[in-house]
Structures are given as structure tokens and as C-alpha cells.
Amino acid sequence: MPRSKSSNGFTLIELLVVIACIGILVGLLLPATQAAREAARRTDCSNRVRQLALATQMHHDTFKYFPPARYEARPDGPPESKCGLESPTWLARVLPFIEQVSLGDRWDFSKAWHEHDEDVRLVVPDVFLCPSRRSGTNPTGSRNLRTTVMSGGGRLPCGCPIPPRPTDVSLDVSGALCDYAGNHGDLSPGATGDPTDFYYGGNETGVIISVRPECSEGKAIGAADRIRMASVHDGTSNTFLFGEKFVSVDGLGQFPIDSPAYDGDHLPASCRLAGPGLRLAHGPTDPLADMFSFGSWHPGGMYFAMVDGSVTFMTPDTDTKVLGALSNRRDARVVEMIR
């Protein structure tokens, strides 16, 4: 009888079964891998929030007050008090405390942020970025603004000099982006166009707020309103210092929702609000969130630093009354945080 030959290959059915098994295993492992990566990014983000909180506290220890969000005079103030417009934000003030001393020394807080050199405005410290949103990038954005420059000049045919004249121009200014925003407070001061509204100096209820400038010869030389540890009447462990800011997927790197972090003319560039009327964002595609909302790209919530330097993870379903109590440093409504 002829001897049967043994087969060393796979049949088509066996090959398809193996491919199907591999596909099932990849489908099972991929979500676990993604979850592990996000867990690592969340841990990294929490550490960066803690570092930035420590830098903000060190600013307080050095200058005896928290860094102001920006200079912003009130509309009913005297003309001599209206200086410091478009000044750099609080994020420029904490640079010396995150091992960026040489960069911090190049910021002049009596000058507009866009008047600084590009190599100052474009530096993006790693601690400014959430790994879940901008991992491995060096993000910058731009702002179109109107400004005044001296132009023209020369001489007439008679030889008489023509002095330069101020001219309004449109200017695109670029700058570093940041994923964290100071707690400017809640909406209780109002937003109706009155001098008492939240966006004017000294009015807000948060910790990193707009302040009125002290002026000398038309230049801002200091902050007239200063928020200190003692100003946080509700307790340093029960009040937001700053948190992750909402940036939509479509708005990444786009004005006005993701403006250069040093832009002191545009408040949402460096600060956000929370409380009744302004809830936390439900992820990066939330259609109800806006440029004043806190939010993140982490599944399930976002990180906040408290005034005492601790870090807490808040879910977007947090009641807005609770958020208002945590954002307001002086409303006598204390929320005990569970960590």
C-alpha cells in the first residue's frame, strides 16, 4: 500500500481561526493598554498641577501675596490709575519658581505682553501642559490685536523734518499655550457692564484675580489689590487655587478659547470661573462649555489645585453651588473635600 504523506502546513480554516483569535486578543488588550497610558498621563498631570501650585505658593512666600491674574483698572477710576493694560499674566510671574529664572527675569510687568521678544513669549515650560491634551508638543497660539505704532516721518522738500505719527495697525502676536487656569472666582460680582463686574480689578471672589494697578508716570509699578493667605477666609484646603481649563477639540490652539497664556488683555487666556451659571465641562466636545469653563481631556473629570497646595480630582457632575463655594474665597460656605 502507498504510504500517506504527512502535512506540515495549515489549512485555510486553521489560518482563519488563528487570525480571528489574534484579532480578539488585540481587541481585548487595546482598551487595557489605552487605560494604562491614560492612568500614567493622569499621574503626570497631577504632578504638574502640584508643581505649579508649589510655585504659586513660593510666589506668595516671596512677595506676601498671590500672583495677580493681570492688571485691569476699573472704568470709574481716575485717569491716572489706568495703566498696565495688556500686561503679562500670572503665569509669567511664577516662572522663576519653576526653574525658569532667566526667562522670568525677562518679563517686564509694566509693558504689554506682546511688546516682549518672541523668544520670551514662545517658551512653553513642560509644567504648563497636560499630557492627555498636548503630550510631546510645544504648543503656541496667536492673537490678532489692534495696537499703535509710530510710523511715517521723514523730510519735506524744504528739508523740514516730519515727525513720526501714531498709527493703528492690526498685528498677529504669537505666544505659549497653557492647560491650567487660575481661579478667578464665581459670577456673583456680576457681568452686566458695571464697574463692579468680575473682570475689573479687585472685584472677583477667587484667588488669582484681576487687580487694579499702582501707576507712576503712566506705568504699572505694582498691584493695588493683593490676595494673601489671610484673604482666603473659607480655608486654604477648601478653596480652588487653579485648575485645568476647558479647550474644545476644534478650539485647540485657536483664539478665543485657547489664547496665548501670557495675554493679559484676554482674561480666559489664564483664568476661568465656576459656580452657579457656569458648570464644569463634560469633556472636550461639550457644546455647553465656553471660554470661561474649567475642563480637561481626562475621562471622568479634571484636576484642581487648592490654595494649600493639595490636588483634587473633580467630576463634571459636581453641583454648581458646591463649585461656587470652592471658587469663592470669602462666602463663608465651607465645603469639606474628601481626598
Secondary structure, DSSP 4 states (H G I P E B T S, - for coil): -PPPPPP-S--HHHHHHHHHHHHHHHHHHHHHHHHHHHHHHHHHHHHHHHHHHHHHHHHHHHHSSPPPSEE---TTS-GGG---TT---HHHHTGGGGT-HHHHTT--TTS-GGGS-HHHHT---GGG--HHHHTT---EEEEEEEEEEEE--EE-TTS-EE--EEEEEEEEEEEE--SEEEE---STT--SSSTTSTTSTT--SSSS-EEPEEEETTEEEEESS---GGG-TT-GGGSEEEEEBP--STTTT-TTTT--TT-TTSGGGTEE--BTTB----STT-TT--TT-B--SSTT-EEEEETTS-EEEE-TT--HHHHHHHH-TTSS---PPP-
